[in-house]
Amino acid sequence: MVRPAVRALLAYDYRDFDGAVARGQAFLTGPFAAEYPAAMASLRTTAFVEQAVVTVDDPTLVINERGRHRSEVTAFVTQRRRSNRLAGVEIAYCRVLVTLERAGSGWKVARFVITPNSTVEISPAAVP
């Protein structure tokens, strides 16, 4: 559940931006469920102007804390970004602290904290 949530929350395509936000929203609970659409709304104009497409590779996960009602996972993420302002594919790396809370019979993302890595590559041959 964590990998699909991370991909849904960090990936988007300007051609279906609202759909991407809705897919991400489906994984959320608590106050973060209200914060996420607002954060994505601030990105919307830039995504359209730059014709941005961001994909996310399957993240590597580390379980920090596991409980019956709350768990915490660190995801190591690789994002690939194409846009009309780039000559190739921008590859960025980050670490995401994901807090999960029990919601009914499943789990939802209650907190999502991104720590960017300063390493960014531009690769003309990278596949997005």
C-alpha positions in Angstrom: 0.0 0.0 0.0 2.9 2.4 0.7 4.5 2.1 -2.8 1.3 2.9 -4.7 0.6 5.8 -2.3 4.0 7.3 -2.7 3.8 7.0 -6.5 0.3 8.5 -6.5 1.3 11.4 -4.3 4.4 12.4 -6.1 3.7 11.6 -9.8 1.6 13.7 -12.1 1.1 14.5 -15.8 -0.1 18.0 -16.8 -2.6 16.4 -19.3 -4.4 14.7 -16.3 -3.3 16.8 -13.4 -6.7 16.8 -11.6 -6.9 13.0 -12.0 -3.5 12.6 -10.5 -4.5 14.7 -7.5 -7.7 12.6 -7.1 -5.6 9.4 -7.2 -3.3 10.8 -4.5 -6.2 12.0 -2.4 -7.6 8.4 -2.3 -4.7 7.3 -0.1 -5.1 10.1 2.5 -6.7 10.6 5.9 -6.7 13.3 8.6 -5.5 16.9 8.2 -3.1 15.9 5.4 -6.2 14.9 3.3 -7.1 18.6 3.3 -3.5 19.9 2.9 -2.6 17.8 -0.1 -5.1 19.3 -2.7 -4.0 22.9 -1.6 -0.4 22.0 -2.1 -1.0 20.5 -5.5 -3.1 23.5 -6.5 -0.1 25.7 -6.1 1.8 23.4 -8.5 -1.0 23.2 -11.1 -0.1 26.4 -13.1 3.6 25.5 -13.3 2.8 22.0 -14.4 0.6 23.3 -17.3 3.0 26.0 -18.4 6.0 23.7 -18.4 4.0 20.7 -19.7 5.5 18.7 -16.8 5.3 14.9 -16.5 6.7 13.4 -13.3 7.0 9.7 -12.8 8.2 7.8 -9.7 10.2 4.6 -9.7 9.2 2.0 -7.1 10.6 3.3 -3.9 12.8 1.4 -1.5 11.0 1.1 1.9 12.3 0.9 5.4 9.8 0.3 8.3 10.7 2.6 11.2 7.8 1.8 13.5 5.0 -0.7 13.2 1.9 -0.6 15.4 -1.7 -1.8 15.3 -3.1 1.7 14.6 -0.1 3.7 13.4 3.1 2.9 11.5 5.9 4.9 10.1 7.9 4.1 6.9 10.8 5.8 5.1 10.6 5.7 1.3 13.7 6.4 -0.8 12.3 7.8 -4.0 13.6 8.5 -7.5 11.5 11.0 -9.6 11.9 11.5 -13.3 10.6 14.8 -14.7 10.2 15.9 -18.3 9.1 19.4 -19.2 9.4 21.9 -22.1 12.1 23.8 -20.1 14.4 20.7 -19.9 16.7 19.3 -22.7 16.4 15.9 -21.2 14.9 14.1 -18.2 15.6 15.5 -14.7 16.2 12.8 -12.2 15.8 13.8 -8.5 16.2 11.8 -5.4 14.4 12.3 -2.1 13.5 10.6 1.2 9.9 10.6 2.3 8.7 9.9 5.9 5.3 8.3 5.5 3.0 8.1 8.6 0.2 5.6 8.2 -2.9 5.3 10.3 -5.5 2.6 10.5 -8.7 3.6 8.6 -11.4 1.0 8.7 -9.9 -2.3 7.6 -7.0 -0.7 5.8 -4.3 2.0 6.1 -4.2 5.6 4.9 -1.4 8.2 4.7 -1.8 10.7 7.6 1.6 12.5 7.2 4.0 12.8 4.3 7.3 14.6 4.9 9.7 15.0 1.9 13.4 15.6 2.5 15.0 16.4 -0.9 18.4 15.2 -1.8 20.6 17.9 -3.5 21.6 15.4 -6.2 19.7 16.2 -9.4 20.8 14.9 -12.8 19.7 15.8 -16.3 19.9 12.8 -18.7 19.1 13.1 -22.3 18.8 9.4 -22.6 16.8 8.6 -19.5 13.4 7.1 -20.0 10.7 8.9 -18.0 
